[in-house]
Amino acid sequence: QVRLVESGGGLVQTGGSLRLSCTASGFTFEHYLMNWYRQAPGKERELVGSISSDGRNTYYQNSVKDRFTISRDNPKKTLYLQMNSLKLEDTAVYYCHRRVNNVDYWGQGTQVTVSS
């Protein structure tokens, strides 16, 4: 059974940093591209960024480029999202995600709240 469990969210002031983790189980983690999404109150869920199966290639949406870094530790089956220079508009629930054969798998999400 595929399971994705996020952790590391919390309350942080603007300009601060957080590192989110996503621990995977139930599938061969190192074989799959992984994504981070987020959903702010009243908004649609949006892609934050992606990382290739071997960790060599990443993609970020424009609003987080140069502030967020996605990485992975395949032996530990863990995905990371390092978030720096946090802004109010980064407040959201953050989810890790994989899609295989048109099936989406999501974690339960972790809340990130940025305050002024």
N, C-alpha and C positions, 0 to 999 in steps of 0.2 A: 504494500500500500504506500503510495507516494505521500510523503509528509514534508511540509516546509514550515519551519518555526522561526519567526523573527523575534529579535530581542534588541535591547539597547536604546529604545526610544526614551523620551523624557522631556522635561522642561528646560529650556536653555535661553539665555538672553541673545539678542541680536549680536552678531559678530562671533558668537561662540561656535563650538564644534561638538559633534556627536559621531559615534561610530555604531552603525547598525550591523547586526549579524543575522544570517539566515542559515540554520542548520537543516540539511536535507537528509532524507532517508527514504528507502523503498525503491530506489532506482540508481542507475549507474551515473552518479553525479558528474563525473569527469567527461562524460560523453556529450553533455548538453550545454548549449547556450543558455544563459540565465539572465533574467531581467529584474530590475527594480521599478516598481510603479508607485504612484502616490495618489491619494484622493483627498482633496481639501473639502471642507464643508460647503455643500451646495454646488460642487463642481464635479465634472466627470473624472474618472480615473485616468491618469496620464502616465505615459512612459517616462521614467527618469533617465534610464540608461540600460545598457546591455553589456555583457562580456562573453567572449567566445569560450568554447569549451576548454581550451588550453590557457586561457587568460591573456593571450597575446594581443587581442583586439578588443577595443571598447568603443562604445558609442554613448554620447550624452545629448540630452536635449539642450538647446541653447541657453536656457535660463540657469542651468547648473554647471555649465562648462567652466573649468578653471576653479571651481569651488568644491565639487564633489568628485570622488574617486571610487570606482568600483574595482574590487579585486576578489580573488577566490583562492581558497586553499583546498585543492582537490583531495589530498589524503585525508583531510579533516572534514570533507564534504560540507564546507562552509563558504558562504557568499558574504561579502562585506560591502558596506557603503559608508565611506568616510565623508562626512559633511563638514565643511569649514565655511567660515564667513557667513553663517546662517542669517537669513532674512525673515522678516515677518511672513512673507508670502511662501516660505518653505513649510509653514505649519500644515500638517496633513497626517493621514495615516499612511504609512509606508508598507508596501507589500513586496515580497519576492515572488517570482513567477517563472514558470517554464511552460512551454507549449510543445506538445508532441502529438503528431497525427491529428491536428486540429482540436486537441483537447487541452484546455487550460487548467493548470494547477496553481493554486494560490495558498499562501500562508494566511494566518489569521490577522496579520497586520500588527504594526507597532506605532503608537501615537508619538509624533514629534510636535511639540508646541514651542514656538519661538516667541518670546515676549520682549517688549521694548524696555 
